[in-house]
Amino acid sequence: MNYWLAQPAPALAKDRKPVEASVIIKAPPEEVFEHIRLSRSQEPGRRKVVSHNNGVAVIEEQFEDLPIIGKAHCTYKEVETPGKKVEYSLMSSDKLRFFEGVWDLSPLDGGQKTLVKLSSYTEAKLNVPFAREIAGNSALKDVRRRLANLKHWTEDAGCESEHSAEHKIEHKAEHKPDHKPDHKSDHKTENKVEEE
């Protein structure tokens, strides 16, 4: 994963500099996009979907350990452009002035992989010295966490569906007369492929 401070994304105000990070996920953009949508319910103790209509989701999220301010509750909306991006912006919060950003999806390798860039700008309502720098560091940590989770959920879901398909083929083969699958040799072959 690559992490860096970036110039403002087009959807964000010019005077605010979001943090941005990116990751390559081994799945097409449409699949990654669906996993961004599914991620809204992956952490029920942290966030929940209030509504979802016509490509706009309203989400409530609870942050537990933000620097200086501790816990914060916010409600934000995510506007979807299917297979391409999801833009989010703050609707209300008890302690945040800004919480906005963009998930940007770009196809790689003929659409077999996706470059996912996530930019985020967060600012607390408190006016303290170095507040923007502190918020930026916290936002970058959150961006990294969200990208790592998305990569894990998307790629593991792909592995699970591939494994299910392989299991179905093995299961059919087990029911053929005079066929005894050799699971040990199958695993050796799989390990060799992974190592290469």
N, C-alpha and C positions, 0 to 999 in steps of 0.2 A: 504494500500500500504506500502511496505517496501522500504526504501531508504538507501543506504550505499555506501561508497567508496569501489571499488573492485580492485582485481588484474587485470592486463591487460587481455582482451579477446584474444583468440588465434589469431584472425585475425589482431590484433593491434600490433604495435611495442612494444618491451619489455620495453623500457625506458619511455614509456608514460603510465600513470595510468588514465584510464577513470573513469568517474563516472558511476554508474549503479543503476537502480531501477527496481522494478518488480511489477506486478499486476496480479491478477487472473481475467480472463474474462469468463463469463458464456456463452461460445460458443466454438465449436470445432476449432482446429488449422487452418483448411482450411478456415473457415469463417473469423477468425481473420486475417489471411494472406490476404484475399481479401479486408478486411477493411483497412489494412495497405496500400494496393495499391490504394484504393479509397481515402484515406486521402490526397493523393498528390493533389487532386483537391478540397478538402474541404475548404481550406482557400485561395481563388484566389488572395486576396490582399497581401498575404505573399509568396506564391510559385506557380510555374507552371511547368508542364511537358514539356520539350523541345523535347524529343524523348523517345520511348519505343519499343525496339526490342529484341527478343530472351531472355527475362528475364533480360534485363538491361535497366533501366530507367535513363535518364539524366534530372536533375531537377535544376531550378534556384530558389533561395530563398533569400528573403530580410529580414534581421534582423534589427529591429528598435532601440532597446535600450540595446545594449551590454555594459557592464561596460567598462569604459575608452575610448573605440573606438566609441561608439554610433552606428551609422548605418553601416551595412556591407552587401555586396552583395556576394553571392557565387553560384557556379555551382558545383554540385556533382553528382556522379552516385550511383545508388542503384542496387546491383546484387541480384537477387531473387533465392532462393531455395524453390520452392512452398511448402507451408504448414509447413515449418521448420524455415526459417530465411531470413532476408534481411540485407545485409551488405552494408554500404555506405561509400564513401570516396570522399574527395575533389578533384575537377579537377582544379578549379581556384577561386580566390577571391581577392577583392581589399584590404581587411584588415585581413583575416584569413590565418594562415600558415597551420593549421590542422583543419579538421572537418571530423571526422570518427567515425564509431561505428557499432553496430549490434543489430538488432531486433531478439531475439531468442525465438522460440515458443516451448513449451513442453506440451504434452497432460496430462490432469488430469481427474480423475473419468471416466476412460474408454473412453476418448476422448470427453466427454461432456463439459469440461471446458479446459481452456488453461492458463498456466503460461507464461506470457510475460515478458521477461527481455530485457531491453533496456540499452545498454552501449554507452557512447559517450565520445570522447576526442576532445576538442576544444582548440586551441591556437592561439592567435593574433600574428600578425607580429611585434608588438611593443615590445621592450625590456624594461620593467619597473619592479620595485621591486614587488614581490608577484603576478606577472602576471598569473602564473599557478594556484595559489589558487583562484584568482578572476575569472579566466576563468572556473575553476572547479565548483565554486558556481553557476555561470551563466548557465553552461551546465546542472547541476543537476536540476535547476529550469525549463529549457527547456525540459529535459527528463520527469520530473513529468507532465508537461503540455501535452506533446505528449501522454503519457500513459493514463492520465485522459481523453483526447479527444478520444483516440482509444476505451477505455472502454465504454464511453458514446455513441459513434457512433455505436459500435458493439452491445451492449446490447439493446439500444433503437431501432435499426433496427430489432432485434429479437422480441422485444415487439410489434413493429408496424406490423410485418408480422403475429404474433400470433393474434393480435387484428383484423387484416384484415380477418383472417380465422374465428375468432369468429363472426365477423360482418356478414360474408357471411352465416354462419350457422343460426344466428338470422334472417337474411333477408329471408332465405328460410322458416324458421319456421313461420314468419309473414304472409306468403302467403298460409299457410295451412288453410283450413276451420276450424272454431271454435277454433282457437288457438290464444290466446292473450298473448304475452310474458310479463312477469312481470319484467321490467328493475330494479325496486327497489330491488327485492329479489336477482336478479343476482349480483348487486353491493355489497349487504351485504355478499353474499357468497364469492365474490372475496376478499373483505376486510378481512374476517376471515382467508382466506388462506394466505394472505400476512402477517398478524400479527403472524401466527404460526411459 
